[in-house]
Structures are given as C-alpha cells and as structure tokens.
Amino acid sequence: MSSSKKSSSKLDLYVIARIIEALKERKHLNRTALATVTGLSYDRLVRYLSWMSEQGFVTLDTEGIVHLTNEGQHAYEQLVQWILKHIGQLKFRRLEPRT
C-alpha cells in the first residue's frame, strides 16, 4: 500500500472539515495557531496538512502560513453537503472567538 493510502486511511472527515472551516473563517493561519483553533495536537495537524496539501486543499508558504485553496473550499462545500444529506447534521467543534 502506498504511503498516501496508509496515511489517508486513518483520517477523520470531521477533522478535515474543522481545519478548512478555521481557514475559511480566518483566511490563513500559522500551523501552531491552526492546531490551537482546531483542538488538534501539532503533530496530528501536520499529518493532516501533509495529506491536505497532497490533495491540493491547502498550501503552506515559506513562513509556515497555511492558506486554503479554491479546491479546498470546494471540497469543504461538498463534504458539508454530503454530511447533511447522509448524517443529517453537522457537529464540528466550535471554533474559539477571534481575539
């Protein structure tokens, strides 16, 4: 099995949606702030960002700032629609208010 398939087999769609939701709301964040806002450990966030970058959902600039791509925005919208259709409700962890 390829490493991409191995890493994606343990990903949580709700976590991916929380990451994208945070980036949609705040436009861009550094990895540490994104980990804090999403409630993820830094190591776990980095694993998700690696996969999301491979999919074209996010980009990381040279200063470590994470940016949501148009593809990431589209994937989020599709994911939310799928969850609403098949699960019936969204239960993303509430993001901390901006300070």
Secondary structure per residue as TSV (DSSP state, phi and psi in degrees):
chain	resnum	aa	ss	phi	psi
A	1	M	-	360.0	138.5
A	2	S	-	-70.7	158.5
A	3	S	H	-63.9	-31.9
A	4	S	H	-64.9	-41.9
A	5	K	H	-69.2	-37.1
A	6	K	H	-62.2	-48.1
A	7	S	H	-70.1	-35.7
A	8	S	H	-75.7	-19.3
A	9	S	T	-69.0	-17.3
A	10	K	T	-111.7	14.1
A	11	L	-	-84.7	145.8
A	12	D	-	-104.5	122.6
A	13	L	H	-62.6	-32.7
A	14	Y	H	-67.1	-35.2
A	15	V	H	-67.1	-44.7
A	16	I	H	-57.9	-44.6
A	17	A	H	-63.3	-39.1
A	18	R	H	-63.4	-41.1
A	19	I	H	-62.9	-47.9
A	20	I	H	-64.0	-41.7
A	21	E	H	-59.3	-42.6
A	22	A	H	-63.2	-40.8
A	23	L	H	-71.2	-35.1
A	24	K	H	-62.7	-43.7
A	25	E	H	-70.8	-38.7
A	26	R	H	-107.5	-0.2
A	27	K	S	74.5	-50.4
A	28	H	E	-161.8	152.7
A	29	L	E	-148.5	155.3
A	30	N	E	-78.1	164.1
A	31	R	H	-61.6	-38.6
A	32	T	H	-64.5	-46.6
A	33	A	H	-64.1	-39.2
A	34	L	H	-64.8	-40.0
A	35	A	H	-61.3	-43.2
A	36	T	H	-64.3	-48.7
A	37	V	H	-63.5	-36.5
A	38	T	H	-89.3	-8.2
A	39	G	T	75.4	23.9
A	40	L	-	-103.2	150.7
A	41	S	-	-67.5	154.3
A	42	Y	H	-59.4	-43.7
A	43	D	H	-61.5	-42.0
A	44	R	H	-67.3	-41.1
A	45	L	H	-60.0	-44.9
A	46	V	H	-59.2	-39.4
A	47	R	H	-63.1	-44.5
A	48	Y	H	-64.7	-43.4
A	49	L	H	-63.3	-36.3
A	50	S	H	-60.4	-48.4
A	51	W	H	-64.8	-44.0
A	52	M	H	-64.4	-34.5
A	53	S	H	-67.0	-42.4
A	54	E	H	-59.4	-33.7
A	55	Q	H	-81.6	-11.1
A	56	G	T	84.6	16.7
A	57	F	S	-82.4	-29.6
A	58	V	E	-138.1	159.9
A	59	T	E	-129.0	152.7
A	60	L	E	-118.3	127.9
A	61	D	-	-84.5	-179.5
A	62	T	T	-66.1	-18.6
A	63	E	T	-95.5	6.1
A	64	G	S	82.2	16.1
A	65	I	E	-86.6	133.0
A	66	V	E	-94.8	131.4
A	67	H	E	-122.6	138.9
A	68	L	E	-81.5	134.3
A	69	T	-	-92.3	169.1
A	70	N	H	-61.1	-37.1
A	71	E	H	-63.2	-39.3
A	72	G	H	-65.0	-41.4
A	73	Q	H	-60.5	-46.0
A	74	H	H	-64.2	-43.2
A	75	A	H	-61.2	-40.8
A	76	Y	H	-60.9	-47.1
A	77	E	H	-61.0	-41.9
A	78	Q	H	-65.6	-41.5
A	79	L	H	-63.1	-44.9
A	80	V	H	-61.9	-43.6
A	81	Q	H	-61.6	-42.0
A	82	W	H	-64.2	-45.2
A	83	I	H	-61.5	-46.0
A	84	L	H	-62.4	-39.5
A	85	K	H	-69.5	-45.0
A	86	H	H	-98.9	-25.6
A	87	I	T	-105.3	-35.7
A	88	G	S	99.6	-15.6
A	89	Q	S	-157.8	157.2
A	90	L	-	-101.5	137.9
A	91	K	-	-134.8	60.2
A	92	F	-	-79.7	147.1
A	93	R	-	-61.4	133.1
A	94	R	-	-65.1	133.1
A	95	L	-	-77.9	149.2
A	96	E	-	-68.3	145.0
A	97	P	-	-64.8	151.8
A	98	R	-	-68.0	145.9
A	99	T	-	-117.5	360.0
